[in-house]
């Protein structure tokens, strides 16, 4: 596993972003509609605190995304 060590402000900003996203997602739903997976959240926070994060560059998530034609072919074949 590749580990990138970042300064504490980066780790804290990632932790805050994760928390705000989780809190925003929960707040947007009715109380009975969604429940936070506390085990997964705790594990994610431990990884962040242990600096076991990889900071993806801009556009890294779209590198391997299929084209619109490939997506259409996939849907058509299913």
C-alpha positions as CSV (number, residue, x, y, z in Angstrom):
1,X,0.0,0.0,0.0
2,X,1.4,3.3,-1.0
3,X,1.4,5.8,1.9
4,X,1.7,9.5,1.4
5,X,2.6,11.4,4.5
6,X,1.1,14.9,4.6
7,X,1.3,17.7,7.2
8,X,-1.2,17.8,10.0
9,X,-3.3,20.6,8.5
10,X,-4.0,18.4,5.4
11,X,-4.9,15.4,7.6
12,X,-7.2,17.5,9.7
13,X,-8.8,19.1,6.6
14,X,-9.5,15.6,5.2
15,X,-11.0,14.5,8.5
16,X,-13.2,17.6,8.6
17,X,-14.4,17.1,5.1
18,X,-15.3,13.5,5.8
19,X,-17.2,14.5,8.9
20,X,-19.0,17.3,7.2
21,X,-20.0,15.1,4.2
22,X,-21.3,12.4,6.6
23,X,-23.2,14.9,8.7
24,X,-24.6,16.6,5.7
25,X,-25.8,13.3,4.2
26,X,-27.4,12.3,7.4
27,X,-29.1,15.7,7.9
28,X,-30.5,15.6,4.4
29,X,-32.4,12.4,5.1
30,X,-35.1,11.6,7.6
31,X,-33.7,10.1,10.8
32,X,-35.1,6.6,10.0
33,X,-33.9,6.6,6.4
34,X,-30.1,6.4,6.9
35,X,-27.8,5.4,9.7
36,X,-24.1,6.1,10.0
37,X,-21.9,3.1,9.9
38,X,-19.8,4.0,12.9
39,X,-17.4,1.1,12.5
40,X,-16.5,2.3,8.9
41,X,-16.3,5.9,10.0
42,X,-14.0,5.0,12.9
43,X,-11.8,3.0,10.6
44,X,-11.6,5.9,8.1
45,X,-10.7,8.3,10.9
46,X,-7.9,5.9,12.1
47,X,-6.5,5.7,8.5
48,X,-6.5,9.5,8.3
49,X,-4.9,9.9,11.7
50,X,-2.3,7.3,10.8
51,X,-1.6,9.4,7.6
52,X,-2.4,6.4,5.4
53,X,-4.0,8.5,2.7
54,X,-3.3,9.0,-0.9
55,X,-4.0,12.5,-2.2
56,X,-5.3,12.1,-5.7
57,X,-4.4,14.7,-8.2
58,X,-7.1,16.6,-10.1
59,X,-9.0,14.3,-12.5
60,X,-7.5,11.0,-11.1
61,X,-11.0,9.5,-10.6
62,X,-11.9,10.1,-14.2
63,X,-8.8,8.6,-15.7
64,X,-10.3,5.1,-16.1
65,X,-13.9,6.2,-16.7
66,X,-15.4,4.7,-19.8
67,X,-16.6,6.9,-22.7
68,X,-20.3,7.5,-23.3
69,X,-20.3,5.0,-26.1
70,X,-18.7,2.3,-23.9
71,X,-21.3,3.0,-21.2
72,X,-24.1,2.7,-23.8
73,X,-22.7,-0.5,-25.1
74,X,-22.5,-1.9,-21.6
75,X,-26.1,-1.0,-20.9
76,X,-27.3,-2.3,-24.2
77,X,-25.6,-5.7,-23.6
78,X,-27.2,-6.1,-20.1
